[in-house]
Amino acid sequence: MAVAERIIFQPYVQGRRGGLKPGQPVACRNAADAERRAEKAMASGMAIGAHVVRIMADEEAGDYGEPEFLGVFGQVPEAA
């Protein structure tokens, strides 16, 4: 299988102790679709933050590239 681009919408929700907790990641068709989903989740209160991430992956071989952050919305975890 060839290397393919994957666009992921990663929402974040409020945890029990006030911290951020990752929600269920969603694979999207393209970056614009992921950004629409992030904005909609934020507007509806379903998420308090989100990342839109691009990853190049050869899933058959188990090779994944470094994530490229395309968008940051609302509250997200600090980078380590």
PyMOL Python script that loads the backbone (N, CA, C, O; Angstrom):
from pymol import cmd

cmd.read_pdbstr("""\
ATOM      1  N   MET A   1       0.840  -1.180   0.000  1.00  0.00           N
ATOM      2  CA  MET A   1       0.000   0.000   0.000  1.00  0.00           C
ATOM      3  C   MET A   1       0.886   1.245   0.000  1.00  0.00           C
ATOM      4  O   MET A   1       1.942   1.255   0.633  1.00  0.00           O
ATOM      5  N   ALA A   2       0.477   2.257  -0.681  1.00  0.00           N
ATOM      6  CA  ALA A   2       1.237   3.500  -0.789  1.00  0.00           C
ATOM      7  C   ALA A   2       1.006   4.389   0.433  1.00  0.00           C
ATOM      8  O   ALA A   2       0.062   4.203   1.202  1.00  0.00           O
ATOM      9  N   VAL A   3       1.883   5.338   0.576  1.00  0.00           N
ATOM     10  CA  VAL A   3       1.741   6.317   1.650  1.00  0.00           C
ATOM     11  C   VAL A   3       0.536   7.196   1.337  1.00  0.00           C
ATOM     12  O   VAL A   3       0.367   7.659   0.209  1.00  0.00           O
ATOM     13  N   ALA A   4      -0.295   7.419   2.343  1.00  0.00           N
ATOM     14  CA  ALA A   4      -1.512   8.210   2.164  1.00  0.00           C
ATOM     15  C   ALA A   4      -1.574   9.317   3.206  1.00  0.00           C
ATOM     16  O   ALA A   4      -1.084   9.170   4.326  1.00  0.00           O
ATOM     17  N   GLU A   5      -2.179  10.415   2.816  1.00  0.00           N
ATOM     18  CA  GLU A   5      -2.384  11.526   3.730  1.00  0.00           C
ATOM     19  C   GLU A   5      -3.628  11.251   4.570  1.00  0.00           C
ATOM     20  O   GLU A   5      -4.665  10.848   4.043  1.00  0.00           O
ATOM     21  N   ARG A   6      -3.519  11.470   5.869  1.00  0.00           N
ATOM     22  CA  ARG A   6      -4.652  11.330   6.786  1.00  0.00           C
ATOM     23  C   ARG A   6      -4.854  12.669   7.478  1.00  0.00           C
ATOM     24  O   ARG A   6      -3.911  13.239   8.027  1.00  0.00           O
ATOM     25  N   ILE A   7      -6.085  13.170   7.453  1.00  0.00           N
ATOM     26  CA  ILE A   7      -6.441  14.400   8.151  1.00  0.00           C
ATOM     27  C   ILE A   7      -7.323  13.992   9.327  1.00  0.00           C
ATOM     28  O   ILE A   7      -8.334  13.314   9.150  1.00  0.00           O
ATOM     29  N   ILE A   8      -6.932  14.409  10.518  1.00  0.00           N
ATOM     30  CA  ILE A   8      -7.622  14.021  11.746  1.00  0.00           C
ATOM     31  C   ILE A   8      -8.127  15.253  12.478  1.00  0.00           C
ATOM     32  O   ILE A   8      -7.405  16.238  12.630  1.00  0.00           O
ATOM     33  N   PHE A   9      -9.370  15.190  12.930  1.00  0.00           N
ATOM     34  CA  PHE A   9      -9.944  16.190  13.829  1.00  0.00           C
ATOM     35  C   PHE A   9      -9.901  15.567  15.217  1.00  0.00           C
ATOM     36  O   PHE A   9     -10.582  14.576  15.478  1.00  0.00           O
ATOM     37  N   GLN A  10      -9.097  16.151  16.112  1.00  0.00           N
ATOM     38  CA  GLN A  10      -8.953  15.648  17.489  1.00  0.00           C
ATOM     39  C   GLN A  10      -9.618  16.633  18.447  1.00  0.00           C
ATOM     40  O   GLN A  10      -9.055  17.687  18.742  1.00  0.00           O
ATOM     41  N   PRO A  11     -10.825  16.294  18.939  1.00  0.00           N
ATOM     42  CA  PRO A  11     -11.483  17.188  19.890  1.00  0.00           C
ATOM     43  C   PRO A  11     -10.967  16.977  21.315  1.00  0.00           C
ATOM     44  O   PRO A  11     -10.429  15.918  21.640  1.00  0.00           O
ATOM     45  N   TYR A  12     -11.137  17.982  22.147  1.00  0.00           N
ATOM     46  CA  TYR A  12     -10.811  17.895  23.571  1.00  0.00           C
ATOM     47  C   TYR A  12     -12.028  18.331  24.369  1.00  0.00           C
ATOM     48  O   TYR A  12     -12.707  19.292  24.011  1.00  0.00           O
ATOM     49  N   VAL A  13     -12.296  17.614  25.454  1.00  0.00           N
ATOM     50  CA  VAL A  13     -13.438  17.902  26.317  1.00  0.00           C
ATOM     51  C   VAL A  13     -12.936  18.169  27.734  1.00  0.00           C
ATOM     52  O   VAL A  13     -11.785  17.883  28.064  1.00  0.00           O
ATOM     53  N   GLN A  14     -13.809  18.714  28.553  1.00  0.00           N
ATOM     54  CA  GLN A  14     -13.476  19.003  29.944  1.00  0.00           C
ATOM     55  C   GLN A  14     -13.431  17.697  30.729  1.00  0.00           C
ATOM     56  O   GLN A  14     -14.385  16.921  30.691  1.00  0.00           O
ATOM     57  N   GLY A  15     -12.333  17.448  31.439  1.00  0.00           N
ATOM     58  CA  GLY A  15     -12.201  16.262  32.277  1.00  0.00           C
ATOM     59  C   GLY A  15     -12.881  16.474  33.619  1.00  0.00           C
ATOM     60  O   GLY A  15     -13.306  17.587  33.928  1.00  0.00           O
ATOM     61  N   ARG A  16     -12.989  15.433  34.410  1.00  0.00           N
ATOM     62  CA  ARG A  16     -13.661  15.506  35.707  1.00  0.00           C
ATOM     63  C   ARG A  16     -13.012  16.492  36.661  1.00  0.00           C
ATOM     64  O   ARG A  16     -13.709  17.171  37.415  1.00  0.00           O
ATOM     65  N   ARG A  17     -11.719  16.579  36.640  1.00  0.00           N
ATOM     66  CA  ARG A  17     -10.993  17.461  37.563  1.00  0.00           C
ATOM     67  C   ARG A  17     -10.621  18.796  36.929  1.00  0.00           C
ATOM     68  O   ARG A  17      -9.720  19.489  37.404  1.00  0.00           O
ATOM     69  N   GLY A  18     -11.307  19.145  35.873  1.00  0.00           N
ATOM     70  CA  GLY A  18     -11.079  20.439  35.239  1.00  0.00           C
ATOM     71  C   GLY A  18     -10.039  20.443  34.145  1.00  0.00           C
ATOM     72  O   GLY A  18      -9.888  21.446  33.448  1.00  0.00           O
ATOM     73  N   GLY A  19      -9.320  19.355  33.974  1.00  0.00           N
ATOM     74  CA  GLY A  19      -8.300  19.284  32.929  1.00  0.00           C
ATOM     75  C   GLY A  19      -8.901  18.949  31.577  1.00  0.00           C
ATOM     76  O   GLY A  19     -10.100  18.697  31.460  1.00  0.00           O
ATOM     77  N   LEU A  20      -8.061  18.950  30.569  1.00  0.00           N
ATOM     78  CA  LEU A  20      -8.491  18.576  29.226  1.00  0.00           C
ATOM     79  C   LEU A  20      -8.356  17.080  29.027  1.00  0.00           C
ATOM     80  O   LEU A  20      -7.407  16.455  29.500  1.00  0.00           O
ATOM     81  N   LYS A  21      -9.311  16.526  28.327  1.00  0.00           N
ATOM     82  CA  LYS A  21      -9.321  15.095  28.041  1.00  0.00           C
ATOM     83  C   LYS A  21      -9.570  14.931  26.539  1.00  0.00           C
ATOM     84  O   LYS A  21     -10.471  15.574  26.001  1.00  0.00           O
ATOM     85  N   PRO A  22      -8.791  14.081  25.845  1.00  0.00           N
ATOM     86  CA  PRO A  22      -9.033  13.899  24.407  1.00  0.00           C
ATOM     87  C   PRO A  22     -10.349  13.174  24.161  1.00  0.00           C
ATOM     88  O   PRO A  22     -10.687  12.207  24.843  1.00  0.00           O
ATOM     89  N   GLY A  23     -11.080  13.669  23.168  1.00  0.00           N
ATOM     90  CA  GLY A  23     -12.294  12.997  22.728  1.00  0.00           C
ATOM     91  C   GLY A  23     -11.942  11.980  21.652  1.00  0.00           C
ATOM     92  O   GLY A  23     -10.771  11.676  21.427  1.00  0.00           O
ATOM     93  N   GLN A  24     -12.951  11.468  21.003  1.00  0.00           N
ATOM     94  CA  GLN A  24     -12.759  10.478  19.936  1.00  0.00           C
ATOM     95  C   GLN A  24     -12.236  11.160  18.679  1.00  0.00           C
ATOM     96  O   GLN A  24     -12.911  12.044  18.152  1.00  0.00           O
ATOM     97  N   PRO A  25     -11.045  10.783  18.171  1.00  0.00           N
ATOM     98  CA  PRO A  25     -10.548  11.390  16.931  1.00  0.00           C
ATOM     99  C   PRO A  25     -11.409  10.982  15.738  1.00  0.00           C
ATOM    100  O   PRO A  25     -11.959   9.882  15.698  1.00  0.00           O
ATOM    101  N   VAL A  26     -11.514  11.890  14.769  1.00  0.00           N
ATOM    102  CA  VAL A  26     -12.353  11.659  13.596  1.00  0.00           C
ATOM    103  C   VAL A  26     -11.514  11.849  12.343  1.00  0.00           C
ATOM    104  O   VAL A  26     -10.889  12.895  12.165  1.00  0.00           O
ATOM    105  N   ALA A  27     -11.496  10.844  11.471  1.00  0.00           N
ATOM    106  CA  ALA A  27     -10.823  10.965  10.172  1.00  0.00           C
ATOM    107  C   ALA A  27     -11.707  11.810   9.256  1.00  0.00           C
ATOM    108  O   ALA A  27     -12.919  11.605   9.189  1.00  0.00           O
ATOM    109  N   CYS A  28     -11.090  12.759   8.553  1.00  0.00           N
ATOM    110  CA  CYS A  28     -11.829  13.678   7.688  1.00  0.00           C
ATOM    111  C   CYS A  28     -11.337  13.573   6.252  1.00  0.00           C
ATOM    112  O   CYS A  28     -10.240  13.079   5.995  1.00  0.00           O
ATOM    113  N   ARG A  29     -12.161  14.043   5.316  1.00  0.00           N
ATOM    114  CA  ARG A  29     -11.804  13.984   3.890  1.00  0.00           C
ATOM    115  C   ARG A  29     -10.660  14.919   3.553  1.00  0.00           C
ATOM    116  O   ARG A  29      -9.787  14.585   2.752  1.00  0.00           O
ATOM    117  N   ASN A  30     -10.668  16.113   4.177  1.00  0.00           N
ATOM    118  CA  ASN A  30      -9.641  17.116   3.885  1.00  0.00           C
ATOM    119  C   ASN A  30      -9.571  18.098   5.048  1.00  0.00           C
ATOM    120  O   ASN A  30     -10.355  18.005   5.993  1.00  0.00           O
ATOM    121  N   ALA A  31      -8.634  19.036   4.980  1.00  0.00           N
ATOM    122  CA  ALA A  31      -8.428  19.981   6.071  1.00  0.00           C
ATOM    123  C   ALA A  31      -9.643  20.885   6.272  1.00  0.00           C
ATOM    124  O   ALA A  31      -9.991  21.204   7.409  1.00  0.00           O
ATOM    125  N   ALA A  32     -10.289  21.300   5.189  1.00  0.00           N
ATOM    126  CA  ALA A  32     -11.470  22.162   5.308  1.00  0.00           C
ATOM    127  C   ALA A  32     -12.600  21.440   6.036  1.00  0.00           C
ATOM    128  O   ALA A  32     -13.289  22.042   6.860  1.00  0.00           O
ATOM    129  N   ASP A  33     -12.797  20.158   5.743  1.00  0.00           N
ATOM    130  CA  ASP A  33     -13.813  19.360   6.425  1.00  0.00           C
ATOM    131  C   ASP A  33     -13.494  19.258   7.919  1.00  0.00           C
ATOM    132  O   ASP A  33     -14.390  19.380   8.755  1.00  0.00           O
ATOM    133  N   ALA A  34     -12.234  19.037   8.251  1.00  0.00           N
ATOM    134  CA  ALA A  34     -11.824  18.930   9.654  1.00  0.00           C
ATOM    135  C   ALA A  34     -12.032  20.249  10.384  1.00  0.00           C
ATOM    136  O   ALA A  34     -12.473  20.255  11.533  1.00  0.00           O
ATOM    137  N   GLU A  35     -11.722  21.365   9.735  1.00  0.00           N
ATOM    138  CA  GLU A  35     -11.923  22.672  10.352  1.00  0.00           C
ATOM    139  C   GLU A  35     -13.405  22.950  10.577  1.00  0.00           C
ATOM    140  O   GLU A  35     -13.776  23.503  11.613  1.00  0.00           O
ATOM    141  N   ARG A  36     -14.259  22.576   9.622  1.00  0.00           N
ATOM    142  CA  ARG A  36     -15.715  22.745   9.797  1.00  0.00           C
ATOM    143  C   ARG A  36     -16.205  21.944  10.994  1.00  0.00           C
ATOM    144  O   ARG A  36     -17.005  22.428  11.794  1.00  0.00           O
ATOM    145  N   ARG A  37     -15.716  20.709  11.108  1.00  0.00           N
ATOM    146  CA  ARG A  37     -16.114  19.869  12.244  1.00  0.00           C
ATOM    147  C   ARG A  37     -15.659  20.469  13.574  1.00  0.00           C
ATOM    148  O   ARG A  37     -16.398  20.445  14.557  1.00  0.00           O
ATOM    149  N   ALA A  38     -14.447  21.002  13.598  1.00  0.00           N
ATOM    150  CA  ALA A  38     -13.921  21.617  14.815  1.00  0.00           C
ATOM    151  C   ALA A  38     -14.767  22.822  15.209  1.00  0.00           C
ATOM    152  O   ALA A  38     -15.146  22.960  16.372  1.00  0.00           O
ATOM    153  N   GLU A  39     -15.064  23.690  14.252  1.00  0.00           N
ATOM    154  CA  GLU A  39     -15.870  24.876  14.532  1.00  0.00           C
ATOM    155  C   GLU A  39     -17.272  24.495  15.003  1.00  0.00           C
ATOM    156  O   GLU A  39     -17.813  25.112  15.921  1.00  0.00           O
ATOM    157  N   LYS A  40     -17.855  23.481  14.373  1.00  0.00           N
ATOM    158  CA  LYS A  40     -19.197  23.032  14.752  1.00  0.00           C
ATOM    159  C   LYS A  40     -19.193  22.437  16.159  1.00  0.00           C
ATOM    160  O   LYS A  40     -20.099  22.714  16.945  1.00  0.00           O
ATOM    161  N   ALA A  41     -18.191  21.627  16.485  1.00  0.00           N
ATOM    162  CA  ALA A  41     -18.093  21.020  17.824  1.00  0.00           C
ATOM    163  C   ALA A  41     -17.905  22.094  18.886  1.00  0.00           C
ATOM    164  O   ALA A  41     -18.466  21.988  19.977  1.00  0.00           O
ATOM    165  N   MET A  42     -17.129  23.118  18.585  1.00  0.00           N
ATOM    166  CA  MET A  42     -16.904  24.207  19.533  1.00  0.00           C
ATOM    167  C   MET A  42     -18.191  25.015  19.720  1.00  0.00           C
ATOM    168  O   MET A  42     -18.553  25.341  20.850  1.00  0.00           O
ATOM    169  N   ALA A  43     -18.876  25.335  18.638  1.00  0.00           N
ATOM    170  CA  ALA A  43     -20.094  26.142  18.703  1.00  0.00           C
ATOM    171  C   ALA A  43     -21.213  25.425  19.448  1.00  0.00           C
ATOM    172  O   ALA A  43     -22.010  26.062  20.137  1.00  0.00           O
ATOM    173  N   SER A  44     -21.273  24.104  19.313  1.00  0.00           N
ATOM    174  CA  SER A  44     -22.338  23.331  19.956  1.00  0.00           C
ATOM    175  C   SER A  44     -22.018  22.986  21.409  1.00  0.00           C
ATOM    176  O   SER A  44     -22.880  22.483  22.129  1.00  0.00           O
ATOM    177  N   GLY A  45     -20.783  23.252  21.845  1.00  0.00           N
ATOM    178  CA  GLY A  45     -20.387  22.916  23.206  1.00  0.00           C
ATOM    179  C   GLY A  45     -19.960  21.467  23.382  1.00  0.00           C
ATOM    180  O   GLY A  45     -19.732  21.018  24.505  1.00  0.00           O
ATOM    181  N   MET A  46     -19.850  20.738  22.286  1.00  0.00           N
ATOM    182  CA  MET A  46     -19.426  19.329  22.350  1.00  0.00           C
ATOM    183  C   MET A  46     -17.933  19.203  22.628  1.00  0.00           C
ATOM    184  O   MET A  46     -17.469  18.150  23.068  1.00  0.00           O
ATOM    185  N   ALA A  47     -17.180  20.266  22.376  1.00  0.00           N
ATOM    186  CA  ALA A  47     -15.737  20.267  22.619  1.00  0.00           C
ATOM    187  C   ALA A  47     -15.332  21.655  23.102  1.00  0.00           C
ATOM    188  O   ALA A  47     -15.962  22.653  22.749  1.00  0.00           O
ATOM    189  N   ILE A  48     -14.267  21.711  23.917  1.00  0.00           N
ATOM    190  CA  ILE A  48     -13.757  23.008  24.354  1.00  0.00           C
ATOM    191  C   ILE A  48     -12.471  23.367  23.617  1.00  0.00           C
ATOM    192  O   ILE A  48     -11.917  24.451  23.804  1.00  0.00           O
ATOM    193  N   GLY A  49     -12.004  22.445  22.778  1.00  0.00           N
ATOM    194  CA  GLY A  49     -10.821  22.680  21.977  1.00  0.00           C
ATOM    195  C   GLY A  49     -10.656  21.585  20.948  1.00  0.00           C
ATOM    196  O   GLY A  49     -11.311  20.545  21.021  1.00  0.00           O
ATOM    197  N   ALA A  50      -9.775  21.824  19.985  1.00  0.00           N
ATOM    198  CA  ALA A  50      -9.543  20.821  18.945  1.00  0.00           C
ATOM    199  C   ALA A  50      -8.233  21.104  18.217  1.00  0.00           C
ATOM    200  O   ALA A  50      -7.785  22.246  18.116  1.00  0.00           O
ATOM    201  N   HIS A  51      -7.644  20.045  17.724  1.00  0.00           N
ATOM    202  CA  HIS A  51      -6.512  20.116  16.802  1.00  0.00           C
ATOM    203  C   HIS A  51      -6.976  19.542  15.470  1.00  0.00           C
ATOM    204  O   HIS A  51      -7.768  18.600  15.432  1.00  0.00           O
ATOM    205  N   VAL A  52      -6.484  20.109  14.391  1.00  0.00           N
ATOM    206  CA  VAL A  52      -6.618  19.519  13.060  1.00  0.00           C
ATOM    207  C   VAL A  52      -5.207  19.128  12.665  1.00  0.00           C
ATOM    208  O   VAL A  52      -4.312  19.973  12.618  1.00  0.00           O
ATOM    209  N   VAL A  53      -5.006  17.844  12.379  1.00  0.00           N
ATOM    210  CA  VAL A  53      -3.674  17.294  12.180  1.00  0.00           C
ATOM    211  C   VAL A  53      -3.602  16.530  10.856  1.00  0.00           C
ATOM    212  O   VAL A  53      -4.534  15.822  10.476  1.00  0.00           O
ATOM    213  N   ARG A  54      -2.459  16.694  10.157  1.00  0.00           N
ATOM    214  CA  ARG A  54      -2.185  15.904   8.944  1.00  0.00           C
ATOM    215  C   ARG A  54      -1.066  14.918   9.280  1.00  0.00           C
ATOM    216  O   ARG A  54      -0.056  15.287   9.879  1.00  0.00           O
ATOM    217  N   ILE A  55      -1.263  13.663   8.886  1.00  0.00           N
ATOM    218  CA  ILE A  55      -0.254  12.621   9.085  1.00  0.00           C
ATOM    219  C   ILE A  55      -0.108  11.849   7.776  1.00  0.00           C
ATOM    220  O   ILE A  55      -1.101  11.463   7.158  1.00  0.00           O
ATOM    221  N   MET A  56       1.116  11.633   7.367  1.00  0.00           N
ATOM    222  CA  MET A  56       1.376  10.780   6.221  1.00  0.00           C
ATOM    223  C   MET A  56       1.614   9.376   6.767  1.00  0.00           C
ATOM    224  O   MET A  56       2.439   9.184   7.660  1.00  0.00           O
ATOM    225  N   ALA A  57       0.888   8.394   6.227  1.00  0.00           N
ATOM    226  CA  ALA A  57       0.945   7.056   6.811  1.00  0.00           C
ATOM    227  C   ALA A  57       0.938   5.964   5.749  1.00  0.00           C
ATOM    228  O   ALA A  57       0.232   6.044   4.744  1.00  0.00           O
ATOM    229  N   ASP A  58       1.747   4.944   6.006  1.00  0.00           N
ATOM    230  CA  ASP A  58       1.683   3.686   5.262  1.00  0.00           C
ATOM    231  C   ASP A  58       1.175   2.676   6.288  1.00  0.00           C
ATOM    232  O   ASP A  58       1.960   2.010   6.962  1.00  0.00           O
ATOM    233  N   GLU A  59      -0.139   2.574   6.395  1.00  0.00           N
ATOM    234  CA  GLU A  59      -0.749   1.778   7.449  1.00  0.00           C
ATOM    235  C   GLU A  59      -0.418   0.294   7.336  1.00  0.00           C
ATOM    236  O   GLU A  59      -0.294  -0.397   8.347  1.00  0.00           O
ATOM    237  N   GLU A  60      -0.276  -0.193   6.115  1.00  0.00           N
ATOM    238  CA  GLU A  60       0.054  -1.608   5.918  1.00  0.00           C
ATOM    239  C   GLU A  60       1.423  -1.942   6.502  1.00  0.00           C
ATOM    240  O   GLU A  60       1.607  -3.002   7.100  1.00  0.00           O
ATOM    241  N   ALA A  61       2.388  -1.029   6.324  1.00  0.00           N
ATOM    242  CA  ALA A  61       3.738  -1.241   6.846  1.00  0.00           C
ATOM    243  C   ALA A  61       3.873  -0.775   8.291  1.00  0.00           C
ATOM    244  O   ALA A  61       4.871  -1.070   8.949  1.00  0.00           O
ATOM    245  N   GLY A  62       2.860  -0.041   8.793  1.00  0.00           N
ATOM    246  CA  GLY A  62       2.924   0.469  10.154  1.00  0.00           C
ATOM    247  C   GLY A  62       3.819   1.690  10.295  1.00  0.00           C
ATOM    248  O   GLY A  62       4.290   1.990  11.393  1.00  0.00           O
ATOM    249  N   ASP A  63       4.060   2.401   9.190  1.00  0.00           N
ATOM    250  CA  ASP A  63       4.897   3.602   9.208  1.00  0.00           C
ATOM    251  C   ASP A  63       4.030   4.847   9.236  1.00  0.00           C
ATOM    252  O   ASP A  63       3.142   5.022   8.402  1.00  0.00           O
ATOM    253  N   TYR A  64       4.300   5.713  10.210  1.00  0.00           N
ATOM    254  CA  TYR A  64       3.557   6.952  10.361  1.00  0.00           C
ATOM    255  C   TYR A  64       4.540   8.102  10.473  1.00  0.00           C
ATOM    256  O   TYR A  64       5.513   8.031  11.223  1.00  0.00           O
ATOM    257  N   GLY A  65       4.278   9.160   9.722  1.00  0.00           N
ATOM    258  CA  GLY A  65       5.136  10.334   9.769  1.00  0.00           C
ATOM    259  C   GLY A  65       4.829  11.193  10.984  1.00  0.00           C
ATOM    260  O   GLY A  65       3.934  10.889  11.773  1.00  0.00           O
ATOM    261  N   GLU A  66       5.585  12.265  11.116  1.00  0.00           N
ATOM    262  CA  GLU A  66       5.361  13.219  12.197  1.00  0.00           C
ATOM    263  C   GLU A  66       4.067  13.983  11.929  1.00  0.00           C
ATOM    264  O   GLU A  66       3.797  14.346  10.784  1.00  0.00           O
ATOM    265  N   PRO A  67       3.266  14.234  12.956  1.00  0.00           N
ATOM    266  CA  PRO A  67       2.040  15.002  12.742  1.00  0.00           C
ATOM    267  C   PRO A  67       2.347  16.456  12.418  1.00  0.00           C
ATOM    268  O   PRO A  67       3.264  17.056  12.978  1.00  0.00           O
ATOM    269  N   GLU A  68       1.567  17.006  11.509  1.00  0.00           N
ATOM    270  CA  GLU A  68       1.664  18.423  11.150  1.00  0.00           C
ATOM    271  C   GLU A  68       0.360  19.075  11.603  1.00  0.00           C
ATOM    272  O   GLU A  68      -0.714  18.727  11.113  1.00  0.00           O
ATOM    273  N   PHE A  69       0.451  20.014  12.532  1.00  0.00           N
ATOM    274  CA  PHE A  69      -0.731  20.673  13.074  1.00  0.00           C
ATOM    275  C   PHE A  69      -1.181  21.759  12.109  1.00  0.00           C
ATOM    276  O   PHE A  69      -0.465  22.731  11.869  1.00  0.00           O
ATOM    277  N   LEU A  70      -2.383  21.580  11.557  1.00  0.00           N
ATOM    278  CA  LEU A  70      -2.924  22.520  10.575  1.00  0.00           C
ATOM    279  C   LEU A  70      -3.800  23.576  11.222  1.00  0.00           C
ATOM    280  O   LEU A  70      -3.970  24.664  10.671  1.00  0.00           O
ATOM    281  N   GLY A  71      -4.359  23.269  12.388  1.00  0.00           N
ATOM    282  CA  GLY A  71      -5.238  24.214  13.050  1.00  0.00           C
ATOM    283  C   GLY A  71      -5.369  23.911  14.528  1.00  0.00           C
ATOM    284  O   GLY A  71      -5.316  22.754  14.946  1.00  0.00           O
ATOM    285  N   VAL A  72      -5.538  24.958  15.311  1.00  0.00           N
ATOM    286  CA  VAL A  72      -5.745  24.843  16.749  1.00  0.00           C
ATOM    287  C   VAL A  72      -6.973  25.681  17.083  1.00  0.00           C
ATOM    288  O   VAL A  72      -7.051  26.848  16.700  1.00  0.00           O
ATOM    289  N   PHE A  73      -7.932  25.093  17.795  1.00  0.00           N
ATOM    290  CA  PHE A  73      -9.174  25.768  18.138  1.00  0.00           C
ATOM    291  C   PHE A  73      -9.405  25.664  19.632  1.00  0.00           C
ATOM    292  O   PHE A  73      -9.318  24.574  20.197  1.00  0.00           O
ATOM    293  N   GLY A  74      -9.698  26.778  20.278  1.00  0.00           N
ATOM    294  CA  GLY A  74     -10.039  26.779  21.693  1.00  0.00           C
ATOM    295  C   GLY A  74      -8.901  26.300  22.581  1.00  0.00           C
ATOM    296  O   GLY A  74      -7.728  26.559  22.311  1.00  0.00           O
ATOM    297  N   GLN A  75      -9.275  25.590  23.655  1.00  0.00           N
ATOM    298  CA  GLN A  75      -8.313  25.097  24.635  1.00  0.00           C
ATOM    299  C   GLN A  75      -7.774  23.732  24.209  1.00  0.00           C
ATOM    300  O   GLN A  75      -8.541  22.799  23.972  1.00  0.00           O
ATOM    301  N   VAL A  76      -6.473  23.630  24.116  1.00  0.00           N
ATOM    302  CA  VAL A  76      -5.812  22.370  23.766  1.00  0.00           C
ATOM    303  C   VAL A  76      -4.672  22.130  24.760  1.00  0.00           C
ATOM    304  O   VAL A  76      -4.196  23.080  25.383  1.00  0.00           O
ATOM    305  N   PRO A  77      -4.228  20.885  24.920  1.00  0.00           N
ATOM    306  CA  PRO A  77      -3.110  20.616  25.826  1.00  0.00           C
ATOM    307  C   PRO A  77      -1.845  21.333  25.375  1.00  0.00           C
ATOM    308  O   PRO A  77      -1.619  21.528  24.181  1.00  0.00           O
ATOM    309  N   GLU A  78      -1.033  21.720  26.337  1.00  0.00           N
ATOM    310  CA  GLU A  78       0.248  22.331  26.020  1.00  0.00           C
ATOM    311  C   GLU A  78       1.180  21.282  25.417  1.00  0.00           C
ATOM    312  O   GLU A  78       1.121  20.106  25.776  1.00  0.00           O
ATOM    313  N   ALA A  79       2.040  21.720  24.500  1.00  0.00           N
ATOM    314  CA  ALA A  79       3.023  20.820  23.903  1.00  0.00           C
ATOM    315  C   ALA A  79       4.042  20.424  24.968  1.00  0.00           C
ATOM    316  O   ALA A  79       4.436  21.243  25.799  1.00  0.00           O
ATOM    317  N   ALA A  80       4.461  19.167  24.934  1.00  0.00           N
ATOM    318  CA  ALA A  80       5.411  18.672  25.922  1.00  0.00           C
ATOM    319  C   ALA A  80       6.820  19.115  25.610  1.00  0.00           C
ATOM    320  O   ALA A  80       7.749  18.783  26.346  1.00  0.00           O
TER     321      ALA A  80
END
""", "prot")
cmd.dss("prot")
cmd.show_as("cartoon", "prot")
cmd.util.cbc("prot")
cmd.orient("prot")
